Amino acid sequence: MDFEAGPRGLPAEAAPAPMPVKMVIAGGFGVGKTTAVAAVSDVPPLTTEAAITEVAAGVDDVSMTPNKTTTTVAMDFGSVMLDPTLKLYLFGTPGQDRFGFMWDDVTEGALGALVVVDSRRLEDCFPAVDYFERRTMPFAVAVNRFADTVPHPLDAVREALDVESAVPVIEFDARDSGSVRDSLIIVLELALARAMAAA
């Protein structure tokens, strides 16, 4: 193994490994969770996608996502280096209520969560918002831009979701890596601020 020479010809110390931080990306069916993980991940994301069958289509509302042919049945996984000292491990939850029993395992040990929202069907994200409020886990609400627009003002979304003023409600594009990264940084800063306040 090659080492860069340090003082007096001794091998220089290896750079410390980045701190691992677990982050959850959650939300309702078809809101863009898998897309967000894939957009920002530095490595090919691991997904557990299954085809939407006629039976599932009768249970899950696909009217707002007519081109969606698969759905997450367990979780999505990816990772992103924010800087040389910090690496986020991203876990995307399944969106359907019938897979809700997996959420406790997926969110265990997470520092915070990004709740992805389609403002055309806010009721689909109520379970995710309620879940993180009950767990008192820091989270931000990210309103995804479908068709490159958000049909409702963010203030109206906040009021409809009835989230506390301390919860960031932001607009983002799940297809854009920079937009997803910025949203995750907001969650990270929120979680760090809460940890410092509790110290």
N, C-alpha and C positions, 0 to 999 in steps of 0.2 A: 504494500500500500504506500502510495506516495504522500509525503507531507511537505507543506511549505516550510522552509527553514525559518526558525525563530531566532531569538538572541542566542549567541554562542553556538550557533549551528544546531540547536535542539529543535525538534519538530514543534511547529506552532500549534497551539490548542485548537481543536475543531470548534467551529461555531456552535453555540448551543442550539438544541433542537427547538423549533417553534412551539409556543404554548398551544395545546389543542383545546378548542372551544366547540362545544356541541350547540347547534342552533336548529330549531324546528321551523319548517315552512308548512303551514296548515291552511285549512279553508274548506269550502264546500266542493261539490262535484263540478269538475270542468272549469275551475276558476283560473288555472294557470300554474299550479304548484309544480308539476313535472316539468313544464316549460321553463320555469324560473330556475330550478335546480340545474337543468341541462345548459341553460344560457350562461350561468356564472361558474360552473364547476371547472376546475383546472384539469380534471381527469374525466375520462368517459363515465358518465353517471350510470349507476346501477338502478334499474327500474324494475318494478314488478307489475308490468302492464298486461292486462288480459283483454281479449276482444269483448266488445259490448254485444251481448246476444240479444235476441228479440225479447227474451224474458227480462233481461236487465234494462233494456230500453223502456219496457213498460213500467219499471220501478223508478228509474232515474230519469229526471226531466232533461231531455236532450234537445228541447225546442230552441234554446238559445245557443247551442253548440252543435248544429246539424252535421258538421264535418268530423266530429269526434268519433273515432271508431274503437278506441281502447280506453281503459280506465285503470287506475292504480288499485291493486287489491291488497297490498301489504305496506310498502313504503318505497320512497325514492331515496337514493343516497348519492352525495357528491361531496367535493371539498374544494376550498379556495384559500390560497395564501393571501391574507390581507397585507402583510409585510413580512420580512424575514423572521419576525419574532412571534407571529400569530397566524394560526391556521384554523379556519372554520370547517367543521364537519357538519354537513347539512343533511337533515333527515326530513323528508316530505311525508306527510300523513296521507292515508286514504281519505277521500272526501265523503263517502257515503256513510250514513248512520249505522248501517249493518256491519261496518268494519270498525266501529268505534271502540270495540273491546281491545283493539291493538294500540290505542293511543297512549295508554299509560306506559307501555314498554317502549314505544318510539320516543316519548318525551322524557323518559327517565334520564336525569343528569344534565338536561339542557339548560343553558344559561338564559335563553329567551326564545321568543317565537315571532315570526312574521305571519300574520293572518292575511291571506290573500282574498280579495273581495271582488266580485262582479256586481257593480252597483245596480245592474238591471234586475238582480234577484238577491237582494240583501238577506232575505230570510234564510238562504242556504248557508250563510256564515254565522248565524246566531249560535249554533252549537259550539263552534270553535271559540268564539268570543267568550261564551259562558264557561267553557272548559278552562281557559287560561285565567279568567277572573277567579274562578273557584280555587285554582292552584296557586294564586297570587304570583304567577310567573310574569316577568316583564314581557310585554308584547307591543307590537305596532300593527296598525291596520293599513294594508297596502291595497289601494284601489287600482285594479288592473285596467289598462287602457285597451279596450276591445275596439276594433275598427278605428284605432288611433284617436279615440276620444273617450272622455268620461262623461256620461250623460247627466250626472248630478253633481252639484258643488260639494266639496269636501265637508263644509259645515253641515250640509243637509245629511250627508252620510253619517257624520258623528252623531247628530241628533237622532237619526233613525236607529242607530246601533246602541245609543244611550251608554257610550263608554265615558269613563272619567276623563277630565281635561288633561291629566298627565299621560294619557295614552296617545301617542302620535297617530294621526290619520293623514296618510300621504298618498300621492299618486305615483304609480310606477308602471313600467312596461316589462312584463315577464319575459319578453323575447330579447331584451337588451341587457347584456351582461353588466354594463356600467350602472344602469338603473337598478338592477337587482342588488348589485354590490353596495350601492349607496343606501339602499333600504336596509340591508343587513347591518351596515355600520350604525344606522340610527338605532336599531334594536340593541346592538352591542353597547353603544354609549348609554342607552337607557338602563341596561342591566348593570353596567359599571357604576353609574351614578347612584343607583339604588343600593348597591353593595357598599359604596363608600358612605352613604348616609346611615346605613345600619351599623357600620363599624364603630 
